[in-house]
Amino acid sequence: MSEVTFAHHTAAVNNVQLHYVTAGQGDPVVLLHGWPETWYQWRKIIPALAQRYTVIAPDMRGLGDSSKPLVGYDKRTVADDIYQLVRRLGFERIFLVGHDWGGPVAYAYACAHRQDVRRLVILDVPIPGAGLEKIPQASRRGGLWHISFHGVPDLPEQLIAGRERLYLSWFYRTAYNPSAISEADIDEYVRCYASPGGMRAGFEYYRAIWDDVDHNTENARTKLTMPVLAMGGKYSFGKQTKRSLEALAEDVRGEEIDECGHWVAEEQPEYLTQKLLRFFAEEG
């Protein structure tokens, strides 16, 4: 495999400055990251995808090295940022992949531009309005306590200020194989989230969840028709990802990924790459 260069760019869309990375050439594949990560979460799979495709990996609004506006964190708005970026780059029909909060953003994009998404991949997240908001906040396994915590205005930022690495590391260490995200990788994520406004912007994705539920209740009235691949880590959301998408789309396949927690692209990069290449290639 030839060496792949990651090219860094910025673009102004919707009054937001988006940082994004590109690699390769061919039909476009857009990769949308989750919290508390950035485009960097895809570093292990971009080289293989770039052998066949133009890979576009943005930092979503407020995250990574993109600018951090005070508003606009409902997933419809974030999806429109990505759509405007794709069109600015001269592309129209894309393969679209979303993990964690990138998943609901990808779903919102697919609902708004149904003819432009050739195939949709959702990784380890149910969609708000189709399961995510119904998952217990507390359980024997810990639950999703952070959804409520992050939803409280102002308080989380103040409690975590100066302790960003301690706080974020707790999440990375929930991986099935904690060594999948190294100390150097954590340094990169903390660099972004500890920057001014970084934690607040991340929490705004959670604070917008009930707007997302309203939007997706409306979206769900018309099921998606493009092929959807929905996969979850066995030790994270597992089969819940596929069940969520089955309520929203007509043509859904998926599975649990063994020996994998939430951080699919970092814990099982070779397996994920193989699945993506096979799924995209079915398009012919």
C-alpha positions in Angstrom: 0.0 0.0 0.0 1.4 3.4 -1.0 1.9 6.1 1.6 -1.2 8.3 2.1 -0.9 12.0 2.8 -3.4 13.6 5.1 -4.1 17.1 3.8 -5.5 19.7 6.2 -7.9 22.4 5.1 -10.4 25.0 6.4 -13.6 26.2 4.8 -16.2 28.8 5.9 -19.7 27.5 5.8 -22.8 28.7 7.6 -20.7 31.3 9.4 -18.6 28.5 10.9 -14.9 27.8 10.1 -14.6 24.0 9.5 -11.4 22.2 9.7 -11.3 19.0 7.6 -8.8 16.4 6.3 -8.8 14.9 2.9 -6.9 11.9 1.4 -7.0 9.8 -1.7 -9.0 10.2 -4.9 -12.2 8.8 -6.4 -15.8 8.8 -5.3 -16.3 10.7 -2.0 -16.5 9.1 1.4 -17.4 11.4 4.3 -16.5 10.3 7.8 -18.2 12.1 10.8 -16.6 11.6 14.2 -18.2 11.5 17.7 -17.6 12.9 21.2 -15.0 13.3 22.7 -13.1 12.8 19.5 -12.3 14.6 16.3 -11.5 13.7 12.7 -8.4 12.0 14.2 -10.5 9.0 15.3 -10.4 7.9 11.7 -6.6 7.9 11.3 -6.3 4.1 11.2 -8.9 3.6 8.4 -8.3 6.6 6.2 -5.2 5.1 4.4 -7.0 2.0 3.2 -10.1 3.9 2.1 -8.0 6.5 0.3 -6.7 3.8 -2.0 -10.1 3.8 -3.7 -11.9 6.9 -2.6 -11.6 10.6 -1.8 -11.9 10.6 2.0 -13.3 13.7 3.7 -13.0 13.8 7.5 -14.3 17.1 9.0 -14.1 18.3 12.5 -17.8 19.0 13.2 -19.0 22.5 14.3 -17.5 23.4 17.7 -15.2 20.4 17.8 -11.5 19.7 16.9 -9.9 22.6 15.1 -13.2 24.0 13.8 -14.6 27.2 15.2 -16.9 27.1 18.3 -20.1 29.1 17.8 -22.5 29.5 20.7 -25.5 28.0 18.8 -26.4 25.5 16.1 -25.8 22.1 17.7 -29.0 20.4 16.7 -28.0 17.7 14.2 -29.9 19.2 11.3 -27.8 22.3 11.5 -24.6 20.4 11.9 -25.6 18.2 9.0 -26.1 21.3 6.8 -22.6 22.4 7.6 -21.3 19.1 6.2 -23.6 19.3 3.2 -22.3 22.8 2.4 -18.8 21.6 2.7 -19.4 18.6 0.4 -20.9 20.9 -2.3 -18.1 23.4 -1.9 -15.6 20.6 -2.7 -17.5 19.8 -5.9 -19.2 16.6 -4.8 -22.9 15.7 -4.7 -23.5 11.9 -4.2 -21.5 10.5 -1.3 -20.9 7.5 0.9 -21.6 8.7 4.5 -20.3 7.2 7.7 -21.1 8.5 11.3 -20.0 7.4 14.7 -21.4 8.5 18.1 -22.8 12.0 17.5 -21.6 11.8 14.0 -24.3 9.1 13.5 -27.3 11.3 14.2 -25.6 14.0 12.1 -25.3 11.5 9.2 -28.9 10.4 9.6 -30.0 14.1 9.5 -27.9 14.6 6.3 -29.5 11.5 4.7 -33.0 12.6 5.5 -32.4 16.1 4.1 -30.6 14.9 1.0 -32.0 11.4 0.3 -30.8 11.2 -3.3 -27.3 12.3 -2.5 -26.4 9.6 0.0 -25.5 6.5 -1.9 -25.0 4.3 1.2 -25.2 5.2 4.9 -23.1 3.7 7.8 -24.0 4.3 11.5 -21.5 3.1 14.1 -22.3 2.4 17.7 -25.1 4.8 18.4 -28.9 4.7 18.4 -30.6 7.7 16.9 -32.4 10.2 19.1 -36.2 9.6 18.7 -35.5 6.0 17.8 -33.9 4.6 20.9 -31.1 6.8 22.3 -33.2 8.9 24.6 -34.8 5.7 26.0 -31.6 4.0 27.2 -31.4 4.0 31.0 -29.3 6.8 32.5 -28.3 4.4 35.3 -27.8 0.6 35.2 -25.5 -2.1 36.7 -23.1 -1.4 33.8 -23.1 2.3 34.6 -25.7 3.5 32.1 -25.5 6.7 30.1 -25.2 9.0 33.2 -23.2 11.5 31.2 -26.2 12.4 28.9 -28.0 14.1 31.8 -24.8 15.6 33.3 -23.8 17.1 30.0 -27.3 18.5 29.5 -27.1 20.7 32.5 -26.3 24.3 31.4 -22.9 25.7 32.4 -22.2 23.3 35.3 -20.2 20.6 33.6 -17.8 23.1 32.0 -17.1 24.7 35.4 -16.5 21.4 37.2 -14.2 20.0 34.6 -12.2 23.1 33.8 -8.5 22.2 34.4 -9.4 18.5 34.7 -10.2 17.8 31.0 -7.6 15.0 30.6 -8.8 13.3 33.8 -12.5 13.5 32.7 -12.1 12.5 29.1 -9.7 9.7 29.8 -12.5 7.9 31.8 -14.4 7.6 28.5 -11.5 6.3 26.4 -10.7 3.7 29.0 -14.2 2.1 28.6 -12.8 0.6 25.4 -12.7 -3.3 25.3 -9.0 -2.9 24.7 -8.0 0.4 26.5 -4.6 0.4 24.7 -6.4 1.1 21.4 -6.3 4.8 22.4 -2.8 5.7 23.5 -1.6 8.4 25.8 -0.4 10.3 22.7 -3.9 10.0 21.1 -5.4 11.3 24.3 -3.0 14.2 24.2 -4.4 15.1 20.7 -8.0 14.9 21.9 -7.4 16.9 25.0 -5.6 19.6 23.0 -8.8 20.2 21.2 -11.3 19.8 24.0 -9.3 21.8 26.5 -9.1 24.8 24.1 -11.3 27.8 24.8 -14.9 26.7 24.3 -14.1 23.1 23.5 -15.9 21.4 26.4 -18.9 23.7 26.1 -19.3 23.0 22.4 -19.1 19.3 23.0 -21.8 19.5 25.7 -24.0 21.5 23.4 -24.4 18.3 21.2 -26.1 16.7 24.3 -28.1 19.8 25.2 -29.7 19.7 21.7 -30.9 16.1 22.1 -34.6 17.0 22.6 -34.6 19.2 19.5 -33.1 16.2 17.7 -35.9 14.0 19.0 -38.5 16.4 17.6 -36.7 16.6 14.2 -36.2 12.8 13.9 -39.8 12.1 14.9 -40.7 14.1 11.8 -38.0 12.5 9.7 -39.0 9.0 10.6 -42.4 9.5 8.9 -40.6 8.7 5.6 -38.1 5.8 5.9 -34.7 6.1 4.2 -34.4 3.9 1.1 -30.6 3.8 0.6 -28.8 0.8 1.9 -27.8 1.2 5.6 -25.0 -0.6 7.5 -25.5 -0.3 11.3 -22.9 -1.8 13.6 -22.2 -1.6 17.3 -19.4 -2.8 19.6 -20.4 -5.9 21.5 -19.4 -4.2 24.8 -21.2 -0.9 24.0 -24.4 -0.3 22.1 -24.2 -3.7 20.3 -27.4 -4.7 18.5 -29.2 -1.5 19.6 -27.6 0.4 16.7 -29.2 -1.9 14.1 -32.6 -1.9 15.9 -32.7 1.8 16.0 -32.0 2.1 12.2 -34.5 -0.6 11.4 -37.2 1.9 12.7 -35.9 4.5 10.3 -34.8 2.8 7.1 -36.1 0.1 4.8 -32.8 -1.7 3.9 -30.7 -2.2 7.0 -28.1 -4.8 7.8 -25.8 -4.9 10.7 -24.1 -6.8 13.5 -22.3 -6.7 16.8 -18.5 -6.3 16.5 -16.8 -8.8 18.8 -14.0 -7.7 21.1 -15.0 -4.1 20.6 -16.4 -1.3 22.8 -17.6 2.1 21.7 -14.5 3.3 19.8 -15.0 1.1 16.7 -12.6 2.9 14.3 -9.8 2.7 16.9 -10.5 -0.7 18.5 -11.3 -2.7 15.3 -9.9 -0.6 12.4 -9.0 -3.5 10.1 -12.4 -5.1 10.6 -14.2 -1.9 10.1 -12.2 -1.0 7.0 -13.0 -4.4 5.5 -16.7 -4.0 6.1 -16.8 -0.4 4.7 -14.9 -1.4 1.5 -17.2 -4.4 0.9 -20.4 -2.4 1.6 -19.4 0.5 -0.7 -18.2 -1.8 -3.5 -21.7 -3.4 -3.7 -22.7 -0.1 -5.3 -20.8 -1.3 -8.4 
